[in-house]
Amino acid sequence: MTDGPATRTAVVVGAGLAGLATAVAAADRGIAVTVLEKGDLAGGAASFSGGQVWVAANHLEAAQGIQDDLRAAEEYVRAVGASHPELIDDDALARWLTEAPRAARYFEDAGAVTWEIIPDYPDYYQDAPGSRATGRYLTAAYDARRLGAWRDRLRVSPHFPVGTTYAEILGAGLRASAFGASSSSSPPPEDRLTFGTGVVAGFLVAALERGVEILLEHTAIELCLDGGRVTGVVAETPDGARRILDGAVVIATSGYDWDDDLAHDFLGLKPADRGSVAPRTLTGDGIRLARQAGGAVVEIPANRVPVQVGYPVGGYPGFQVAREHSLPHTFVVDRTGKRFCDDAVYWEIVKKTLEPGSEHLPCFMIWDTRHHQRYGLGPTPPGGTYPPEVVSSASSLRELGTALGIDGGELEATAARFNDHVAHGSDPEFGRGTNTTWQRFQGDPTQQPHPNLGPVDQPPFFGMRLTMVSTGIGLTGIAVDPDGQVLTAGGTPVAGLHAAGAAAAFTSSGTAYNSGFSLSRAITLGLLVAEQL
Ligand SMILES: Cc1cc2nc3c(=O)[nH]c(=O)nc-3n(C[C@H](O)[C@H](O)[C@H](O)COP(=O)(O)OP(=O)(O)OC[C@H]3O[C@@H](n4cnc5c(N)ncnc54)[C@H](O)[C@@H]3O)c2cc1C
């Protein structure tokens, strides 16, 4: 009797959404998969995320009679990425848009997820051609009991009220900016996982059910190469030993959020100006691994990367996104005391502060007592005491300027101009409040005459230096073809090496970013890579 064909093996590096999706689809194809996870918990940034998965022309839209099509989706992505059309790889864009609905369907049929449309949640740029007012954002809830022993080995998001659904929050008339434990009126069901945690949980269970081996605290540190072909990885294990795992390698290690050198190279940011709301295990390891084998990196300009603005908080991972700058009674200035952009919208702040030669860093959020009394700041409830190491206060804007190292006289002049304009419900200088999605979901619906505008004129005044916080979406990443095959700088494939999710450069959308693109690519590239193994 002769031996049957040897079982094909694959090593997936990273147990976030892309890694788990790849593992599920590869196991479905009879491949023996081992997933290495650097952290002591599975889930990656995906588990911390909002769980918004942007899939145009998806099967739920069709079932619910929501009109959408791939041509409109392409028009939308190209319009949002119009600043650098040359950075969109036409084939990769077409492949992502076409395959994302198939991937969404595939993983639902595989039992990894039961999708729901986030109701009435619009594309970010409603004025862009091809945008849709609802239908493209998928998300999912999951019953935590199905995780069994893995329930304690899955990251749970500290950033969203896991257990509560978008439908409940938005249906109750709460604005998106109110996401947080305080936004749910009654405690959510204990066993229901939602947001990114809910999406990832089902993929984790589906992988385990297929016999995928998931090794926590296993860090891939080196690729094994044989004549230019990648044949496996070397991993560091909890007992300090090194272990070699054989097979084709899929890099699903996400962004470079917590690596000082890569963040400096790709974002131009010094450690004092940046942080991340993603797990601290995101250190760009995939980029280093790919480079070992001759893989190239595609860079996307720093000021188009969807970095957000935030501030340090206690606990893991140590930073929080600031949503409060979109609310009334606040604006953002640089050291000169002057505003410089539509400061209700985070990407407008980032575009200006991270553009080459920008002098807008550091920048500061400034607000007055009405903002304090009505909205609070992250874990600080309305009217509560702000952490003094983060927030400065003063009885006048001039004094506040001195405390923050800002030109106080100019700050007063800025506030006077701003207050004059917002009294009439507009911001002719910078167009604050003109993004209709932000008006609806990040403003205060009770504020008249405009949900994002209110004067900053009542003492005491408050201010804090904003930190640029990454979210596991670096855009810059490993060069791949439309199917996730890693490429050299010359465009030739690195045999045996693939990349999925945020580790792979976002060449399918270039500088365009809309919430949900990253998780959409994670499941799509996961499926496409598995089909190549
Ligand atoms: C607060 C927040 C909200 C977000 N909301 C959304 C949203 O709603 N929609 C959206 O599309 N995106 C969102 N994002 C971004 C999104 O979560 C990430 O871009 C996405 O998770 C990337 O998926 P991934 O599978 O590639 O990586 P991840 O989910 O980050 O997983 C990567 C995994 O690789 C592991 N790893 C790293 N290096 C190694 C190594 N050397 N060896 C072994 N393992 C390693 C990491 O520990 C991690 O577990 C959000 C992010 C955050 C932080």
Ligand as a Chemical Component Dictionary entry (heavy atoms), coordinates in Angstrom:
data_LIG
# 
_chem_comp.id                   LIG 
_chem_comp.type                 NON-POLYMER 
_chem_comp.pdbx_formal_charge   0 
_chem_comp.three_letter_code    LIG 
# 
loop_
_chem_comp_atom.comp_id 
_chem_comp_atom.atom_id 
_chem_comp_atom.alt_atom_id 
_chem_comp_atom.type_symbol 
_chem_comp_atom.charge 
_chem_comp_atom.model_Cartn_x 
_chem_comp_atom.model_Cartn_y 
_chem_comp_atom.model_Cartn_z 
_chem_comp_atom.pdbx_ordinal 
LIG C1  C1  C 0 -11.637 50.753 18.669 1  
LIG C2  C2  C 0 -11.567 50.247 17.261 2  
LIG C3  C3  C 0 -12.700 50.314 16.451 3  
LIG C4  C4  C 0 -12.635 49.838 15.133 4  
LIG N1  N1  N 0 -13.791 49.764 14.411 5  
LIG C5  C5  C 0 -13.751 49.216 13.169 6  
LIG C6  C6  C 0 -14.959 48.966 12.448 7  
LIG O1  O1  O 0 -16.069 49.143 12.962 8  
LIG N2  N2  N 0 -14.845 48.479 11.174 9  
LIG C7  C7  C 0 -13.630 48.199 10.594 10 
LIG O2  O2  O 0 -13.584 47.757 9.452  11 
LIG N3  N3  N 0 -12.481 48.363 11.295 12 
LIG C8  C8  C 0 -12.516 48.829 12.562 13 
LIG N4  N4  N 0 -11.362 48.928 13.280 14 
LIG C9  C9  C 0 -10.103 48.473 12.667 15 
LIG C10 C10 C 0 -10.050 46.944 12.633 16 
LIG O3  O3  O 0 -10.390 46.422 13.893 17 
LIG C11 C11 C 0 -8.669  46.418 12.232 18 
LIG O4  O4  O 0 -8.183  47.088 11.120 19 
LIG C12 C12 C 0 -8.841  44.919 11.927 20 
LIG O5  O5  O 0 -9.109  44.257 13.131 21 
LIG C13 C13 C 0 -7.694  44.298 11.221 22 
LIG O6  O6  O 0 -7.984  42.913 11.166 23 
LIG P1  P1  P 0 -6.823  41.859 11.144 24 
LIG O7  O7  O 0 -7.425  40.522 11.286 25 
LIG O8  O8  O 0 -5.959  42.155 9.990  26 
LIG O9  O9  O 0 -5.962  42.207 12.442 27 
LIG P2  P2  P 0 -6.298  42.117 13.978 28 
LIG O10 O10 O 0 -7.733  41.921 14.195 29 
LIG O11 O11 O 0 -5.670  43.279 14.644 30 
LIG O12 O12 O 0 -5.515  40.804 14.420 31 
LIG C14 C14 C 0 -4.113  40.708 14.281 32 
LIG C15 C15 C 0 -3.600  39.707 15.294 33 
LIG O13 O13 O 0 -2.247  39.365 14.973 34 
LIG C16 C16 C 0 -1.549  39.172 16.187 35 
LIG N5  N5  N 0 -0.094  39.262 15.943 36 
LIG C17 C17 C 0 0.623   40.373 15.672 37 
LIG N6  N6  N 0 1.924   40.048 15.496 38 
LIG C18 C18 C 0 2.026   38.710 15.666 39 
LIG C19 C19 C 0 3.108   37.776 15.626 40 
LIG N7  N7  N 0 4.368   38.158 15.366 41 
LIG N8  N8  N 0 2.859   36.462 15.868 42 
LIG C20 C20 C 0 1.585   36.046 16.147 43 
LIG N9  N9  N 0 0.528   36.884 16.196 44 
LIG C21 C21 C 0 0.740   38.197 15.951 45 
LIG C22 C22 C 0 -2.096  40.270 17.062 46 
LIG O14 O14 O 0 -1.841  40.005 18.419 47 
LIG C23 C23 C 0 -3.579  40.250 16.713 48 
LIG O15 O15 O 0 -4.293  39.402 17.569 49 
LIG C24 C24 C 0 -11.403 49.359 14.605 50 
LIG C25 C25 C 0 -10.279 49.277 15.425 51 
LIG C26 C26 C 0 -10.356 49.693 16.745 52 
LIG C27 C27 C 0 -9.146  49.534 17.619 53 
# 
loop_
_chem_comp_bond.comp_id 
_chem_comp_bond.atom_id_1 
_chem_comp_bond.atom_id_2 
_chem_comp_bond.value_order 
_chem_comp_bond.pdbx_ordinal 
LIG C1  C2  SING 1  
LIG C2  C3  SING 2  
LIG C2  C26 DOUB 3  
LIG C3  C4  DOUB 4  
LIG C4  N1  SING 5  
LIG C4  C24 SING 6  
LIG N1  C5  DOUB 7  
LIG C5  C6  SING 8  
LIG C5  C8  SING 9  
LIG C6  O1  DOUB 10 
LIG C6  N2  SING 11 
LIG N2  C7  SING 12 
LIG C7  O2  DOUB 13 
LIG C7  N3  SING 14 
LIG N3  C8  DOUB 15 
LIG C8  N4  SING 16 
LIG N4  C9  SING 17 
LIG N4  C24 SING 18 
LIG C9  C10 SING 19 
LIG C10 O3  SING 20 
LIG C10 C11 SING 21 
LIG C11 O4  SING 22 
LIG C11 C12 SING 23 
LIG C12 O5  SING 24 
LIG C12 C13 SING 25 
LIG C13 O6  SING 26 
LIG O6  P1  SING 27 
LIG P1  O7  DOUB 28 
LIG P1  O8  SING 29 
LIG P1  O9  SING 30 
LIG O9  P2  SING 31 
LIG P2  O10 DOUB 32 
LIG P2  O11 SING 33 
LIG P2  O12 SING 34 
LIG O12 C14 SING 35 
LIG C14 C15 SING 36 
LIG C15 O13 SING 37 
LIG C15 C23 SING 38 
LIG O13 C16 SING 39 
LIG C16 N5  SING 40 
LIG C16 C22 SING 41 
LIG N5  C17 SING 42 
LIG N5  C21 SING 43 
LIG C17 N6  DOUB 44 
LIG N6  C18 SING 45 
LIG C18 C19 SING 46 
LIG C18 C21 DOUB 47 
LIG C19 N7  SING 48 
LIG C19 N8  DOUB 49 
LIG N8  C20 SING 50 
LIG C20 N9  DOUB 51 
LIG N9  C21 SING 52 
LIG C22 O14 SING 53 
LIG C22 C23 SING 54 
LIG C23 O15 SING 55 
LIG C24 C25 DOUB 56 
LIG C25 C26 SING 57 
LIG C26 C27 SING 58 
# 
